[in-house]
């Protein structure tokens, strides 16, 4: 049996046997654990382009992880909208 590799979003958007998206229909969302939050931020940093100033190739490559977590917390807390950027 082949093993499928998915990103977080492709897994969520994968239809079930009925053609529906069961994970999108959950009424309550669970908060991320600290470990999950760190893993997602690492994936984000790893996905930066080579010219991004937050992308580091030597030393502590995830140096800005804490700063990004703080930024996302501020965005959520202040209720920023995409159109307001």
Residue, then its C-alpha position, 0 to 999 in steps of 0.5 A: x500500500x503506497x504512503x501518501x505525503x501531504x502538507x497540512x492544507x492538502x490533508x485537510x482539503x482531501x475529500x472523504x468517501x462521501x466527497x465531503x471535506x470532514x475536517x472543514x466541517x468541525x465546529x470547534x478547532x483545537x489549539x496548536x500545541x507548542x511543538x506543532x506551532x514550532x514545526x509550522x513556523x520551521x516549515x514556513x521559514x524553510x519555504x522562504x525564497x533565497x533572497x528573503x532576509x529571514x532565510x539563514x543558511x548558517x548559524x542558528x537558521x531558525x533565529x527569527x522563529x520566536x519573532x514570527x510567533x510574536x508577529x502572528x500573535x499580534x496579528x491575531x490579537x489585533x484582528x488584522x484584515x488582509x485588505x488592511x495591509 
